[in-house]
Amino acid sequence: MDATSEASAEGAKLWGGRFEGSVDPVMEKFNASISYDKAMWKQDIQGSIAYARALQKAQLLTEEECSTIINGLEMVKQEWTTGVFVIQPSDEDIHTANERRLKELVGDVGGKVHTGRSRNDQVAVDMRLWLREHLQQLAPHLQRLIQVFVGRAEREKQILMPGYTHLQRAQPIRWAHWLLSHAWPIVMDLQRLQGLYTRVNVCPLGSGALAGNPFQVDRENLARDLGFQTVTKNSLNAVGDRDFIVEYMFWASLVSSHLSRLAEDLILYSSREFGFVELSDAYATGSSLMPQKKNPDSFELIRGKAGTMAGNLCGFLMVIKGLPSTYNKDLQEDKVKMFETASTLLGILQVAAGAVETLKVDSEACQQALSEEMLSTDIAYYLVKKGMAFRTAHGKAGEVVRLSEDLGCPFSELPLDQLTKISSLFTEDVSSLWNFEHSVEQYSAIGGTALASVNLQITQAKEFLNSFSLFPQTSVVS
């Protein structure tokens, strides 16, 4: 290619007018983002169609020009939809590619769609449109996961199991109570998603490169056309703001952490040492060497990918922490992290729901894991109910534990005369303590593991699901 051809090629770029010669091929590749931001082709066309309408209303396009541009953009959309769109080496990004193809289809009038617009506000609106659609896709998966927990809890609320602190047997609880303990963080995640959606659903288009739009484009009407709830308030901030991406990645990391803790529990519970649950073959794998093994790979992957999610968040926070105002090319890193986080989270949610829904719980193994030393706190409560101060009662319960160990027998076989030596408040009715159902049922306050409390949780979770809506009332605030 001679110097004249090189200059012509560079001049064809959206930014090429003042440059001479060609960009170094390594730099060309290093600079390009089309390989991944092509995922936003639909949103880029959607934004351009709305912007063309706004330009017509501002009398910068005739009705015929606007119609020609929109028809051309619809043809570009059809090419993407049918998979025949051809990316050219000169296409730096999705904006360049779509505009280049538009001009090929409709001629120079296609260049008018960029009047007063910059790729800075164009990419910002594309990302918000893309993420908004993604959040709408995620919400039903979170709802389904809650439904899985609630459905199992309702069917299996009679099963008792050990509850743990420090991974040590602590007190008897209901299996349903454990299930619901993992449902409520997802409820909170859905509530956070509502706030996140509101902050994503803000239109930056019309901010230009940084100073705003000089052509009296009606930004509020443009926002309505694109389904946004409001518009950004400051053009400098609008083109450089990626807080909504950071917040999304934090939210996704938090969801992943919640499911990682679920995964850790079920990895342990599915081991032979616990034996509480067995994973469906659909969500487990075998060993290439040891044929007897059934590995909980679904939950191990969920646990591992939670680290990837946190890494994406921390990595992008480091990108933005020292940037000067408005747009900088460093922000091109946002899409890689956002897309990877989005696809990973979608997989995590689907696998988690399927694995929990299909696993089998062994109620007998759960029951057999209960042991009478887990009733030690009940002994203290027994004495408290008879008037003893809790700290004193706690010490007396400890003496009962030591007596049981010294005599080598469970609580239920301790002689009453030995118990009365510890406290005269022990009487024949102490025998009622040696019952796990009795122990569980005393925790009847809201949030407890008693049957009534579990039933209330189920009702409340169902009410939340029935009333949940991701979408706030649409309005554009000036």
N, C-alpha and C positions, 0 to 999 in steps of 0.2 A: 504494500500500500504506500503510495507516495505521500508527500507532506500535505498536498491539497486534499487528498482523500481522507487522511487522518484528521485534519482540521474539520472536514465536513462531518465525519463520524462523531467527533466530540461535540460539534455544534448541534447535532441532533439530540443530544442528551438534554434533559430538562434544565440542566444547569450549565450547558456547554458553551454559551455564547462568548464568554471572555477568555476561553482557553484555546491554546494552540498545541498541536501535537497530540499524541495519544497517551492514555494512562498506561502505566506499567501493567502488564498482564497479571502479575502477582497482586498488585494493588487492586486491580479490577475485580479479581476474585475475592480478595480480602474485604473489599468494600460492599460487595453485593449481598443482598438479603433475600433475593427472589426464591432461593431454594427452600426457605421456610415461611416467609411472609406471604407466599402464594396461597397459604391456607385461608387468607382473608380476602380472596378474590370476590366473593359474594358481597361482603361488607363494603369493599372498596367501590364496587359498582353501585351498590345501594346509596352510599354517600354521594357519589357523583351525580346520580339521577336527581336526588333531592337538591343538590347544589345547583344543577342546571335549572331546575324550576325556580329556585331562589334568584338566580341571575336574570331569568325572564321577568320575574316580578319587579326586579330592580331596574328593568328596561335596559339591561346589558345584552340580552339575547332577544331576537325577535321570536315570535311564536313558532315560525317555521324552523329557525335555527335550533330552538329548544327541542322541538319535535324530532328533528334530524339527529341531534345528539342523543336523546333518550332512546330512539329506535336503534341507533348504533350501539349504545351501551347494552341494550337488550340482546343484540346479536352477539356481542362479546360474552355476555352472560350465558347464552345458549352454547357457545363454543366451550366454555369452561364446564358447563353442565354435562355436555356430551363427551367431554374428554378430548376434543380436537384442537383446543387452543395450543398454539406452538410458542413456547418461550424462546426468544431470540437472545443471542450472546450479549446484545446491548441493553437488555432489560435488567437494570440494577435491582429493581424491587417491583412489587405488585402494582404500584401506582404508575411507574414508568411503562410496565408491560401493558396495562389496560389502556392507558392513554395512547401509546404507540399503535395498538391494534385499532382503537377507535378511529384514529386519523387515517389509518389504512382503509377503513371501511367507509368513512363519510367525508374524508378530505380535511382541509385545513380548518374548517369550522369546528372540528373536534378539539382543536387547541384552545378554543374559547372557554371550555369547561373549567379551565384552571385559572380563569380571571379572578384575581384577588385572593386566590387560594394558594397555600404552600403545602408541600409534603409534610411540613411540621404539624399543621392542624389536620391534614388529611390522615396521617397515620394515627394521630391521637383519636380521631373519631372512629376509624376502622377498628382499633383495638377495643374501644368501649363497646361498639356494636357486637364484635365477636365475643367478648367476655360476657356481655349481657345475655346473649343467646346460650352461651355455655352454662351460665348460672341457672337459667331456666331449665336446661337439660339435667343439671345436677339435682335440683330440688326433689323430683320424684324418686330418685335413687335413695336419698336420705330418708324420705318418707317411708319407702318400702323397707328400709333397714329397721326403722322404728317399729313398723308393723310386724316384722319377723320377731323381734324381741317380745313385743306385747302379745302376739299370738301364741308363742311358746309359753310365756309366763302364764297366760290364762289357762292353757291346757295342762300345764305341769306344776301347778302351784302347791300340790300336796307333797312334792319331793323335798326332803330335807338334806342338807349337806353341811360340811364345815365351812365357816367363814374364816378368813385368814387375815392376820396382820403380820408384817415382817416375814411372810410366807410360813408362818407357824399357825397351827390350829388354834383358833381363838374362841368363837362361840358358834352355836348352831344357827343356821339361817335357812330360809327357803331358797331352793334353786331359782324360783321365779324372782325372788328378791335380787339375786345375783344378776339374772338376765336384765332386769329393769335398771340395775346400777349402770349398765352399759347403754341403755336406751336414753337415759336422761341427758348425758353429755351430747348425744346427737340431736336431741330436742333443742338444747342450747345452741348447737351449731346451726340449726335451721333458723333460730331467732337471730343469730349473728348474720346469717346470710341475708335476711331481710334488710338489715342496715347496710350491709355491703352492696347489695343490689341498688339501693337508693343512691349511694355515692358513685357507683359505676354509671348509673343512668343519667349522666350529665353531658350535654353536648358542647364540645370545644370547637366545632366547625364554625368558621367565620372569624377565627382569631388570626388568620394569616400566618406569616412566618414568626412574628412576635408582637407587632404593633397593633394588630386589629385588621378590620376590613374597611377599605376606603370607599366602597361603592354602595353604601347604605343597604347592604343585604340585611333582610329582616331575620335575625338570628333566632328569635323566639318562634317564628313561624317555621323556620328551618328545623328547629328542634322538634316541634310538633310533627312535622312531616316524617321525621326519623323515629318518632315514638319515644323521644327523651322526655324526662320529667321536668328538666330545667336546663339552663345554659350556664357555662362557666362565666365568672364575673370579671376575670382579668386575663387579657390575652398573653401577657408575659408568662404567667403561671400556667395557663392552659396548655401551651405547647411543650412545656418542660415537666409537667406534672405526671408522675407515674405512681403516686401514692395509692391509686386504686389497684395497681398491679401488686404493689407491696402488700397491701391489705388482703388482697385475694390470696397471695402466696402464704401469708401468715395464717389466714383462715384455713386454707387447705392443709397446711402443716399441722395445725391444731386438730383438725378432723382426723388426719392420719395418725397423730399421736394417740388420740382416743381409741382408734381401731387397733393400733399397735399394742396397747395395754390389753384390749380384748383378746388379741391374738396370743399374747404371752400367757394369759390365763388358760386359754384353750389348748395351747401347746403342752402346758404342764398337765392339764386335766386329761388329755388324750394319751399320756404316757402310761405304761404299765404300772408305774409306781402309784399313780392316782387311779386311773381307770374309770374316771367319771363319764367320759364321753368317747364316742368313736366317730371319726370323720367319715363322711360318704366317700366312696371310691372316686366320685367325680371331683373331689377337692383334695385328694391325697395322691402321693406317688410312691413307688417302691424303690428298692435298692438294686443297683446293678450287680452287687456281690452277695447281699444277704436277703434271700427270698422271703424271710419271715417278716420283714419290716414293712410298716405302713407309715410313711413320713408325712407330717402335717405341713407340706410345702406351701399350701395356700396361705396359712397363717404366718409362716416364716417369711414369705415374700411380702406380706402386708407389713410385718414388723420391720423388715429391711428397707422397704420403700419409704417408710416414714422418715428414715434418715436422708434419703434423696430429696424429699420434700423440704426438709429443714435446710439442706444444703443449697437448694435453689433460692430459698428465701434469703439466707445469709449472703450468698454470692451476689444477688442483685442489690441488696442493701449496701454492699461495698462498692458497687458500681455508682450508686447515686449519692453516696455520702459527701463527696467533695466537689460535686459539679457546680460550675457557675450557673447563673440564671438562664432560663429559657432552654431551647433545644441544643443538645450536644450529641454527636454521633455515638457516644458511649451508650445512649439510650437504645440503640439498636439491639443491645443484649436483652432487652425486656421480653421480646417475643419468643426467643429460644426458651427462656425460663418459664414463661407463661404457658406455652404450648406443651412443654414436657410435664409441667405440673398438672395441667388440665387432663391430659391423656392418662397420666399415672393415677390421678385421683379417681377418675371414672372407673378404671379397672379395679382399684382398691374397693370402692363401694359395691360394685357388682359381685366381686368374689366374696367379700365379707357377708353380704346378704345371702348368697347361695350356700356358702359353707355353714353358716349358723342355722339356716332353715333346714338343711338336710342332715345335720349331725344327729346321732342317737345318744340320748342320755341314759346311763345305767343307774336307775334309782336305787337298786340294791347296793351297788358299790358306794354310792353317795351316803347311804344310810350306815353301811358298815364302817365308813371312815369316821363316823361320830364316836367320840369316846367321852367317858364321864368326867374326865378332868376339865372338859370344856364347859362344865356346869359350875366351875369354881366361883365365877362372878354371881351366879344364882344363889350360892350359899350366903354371900355377903348381902345380897338383896333381901334374902329371907330374914336375916338378923336385923337389917334396917327397918323392915316392915314391922318388926317387933320392938322398935324403939331405939336400937343401937345406932350410934353415930357411924357414918359410912367408913371413915378412916379406921375406926376400931373394928368394924365388921370386916373390912378388907384384911386386917391382920388376923382375925379369927379364922377367916376362910383360908388364909395361908397355912394356919396351923392344921386345919382339916386336910389340906393337900399333903402336908408333911406326914400326918398320921396315916393317911392312905398309903403313902410310899413306904413308911416304916412297917406297916402291917402287911404290905403286899396284896392289898385287896382294893377293889373299886369302891367309890363312895357308897353305892347302894348296899354294900355288905359291911359297912362300918357299924360296930355295936353302938347303940344309943347311949349306953353308959359311958363310952369313951368320948362321945360327942359332948355330953353334958359336962364333962371335965373341962372342956374348952370353953363352953358357955352354957349357963343354965337355961338360956332361951331356946335351946334345941329341945324339941318335943317330938312325939310320935309323928306329927304332920310333916316332919322333915322328909319323910319318904316320898312325898309328892314331888320333890325336886328332881328325883332321878328319872326324869321323863323328858325326852328331847322336844316333843310336841308342846309340853307345858312350858318349857324354856322359851321356845320360839313365840308362843302366843302372848307372853307377857309384854312383848315389844309392840304394843298396839298404838302408840302415839304416831302421829302423821310422819311418814317416812320410815317407819319401822318394818320389821320382817314378819309381824303377825299377819294372819290371813286377811283380816279386815283392812289392814294398812296396805297390803299388797293389792287387794281388790280396788282400793281407792286409787293407787298409783295407775293401775290398768285403766280405770275410768278416766282419770285425768289425762293420761297419754292419748287415749282415744279422742277425747274432747279437743286436745291440741291438734291432732291430725285432721279432725273434721273442720276445724276453724282456720287452719293455716292457709295463708295466701302469700305468695312471694311478691306480688305486685301491689305497690301503693297506688292510690288514686292518681291518675296521670294529670299533671298540670305543669305549666311552664311559668316559672317565677322570674319576674324581671328584676 
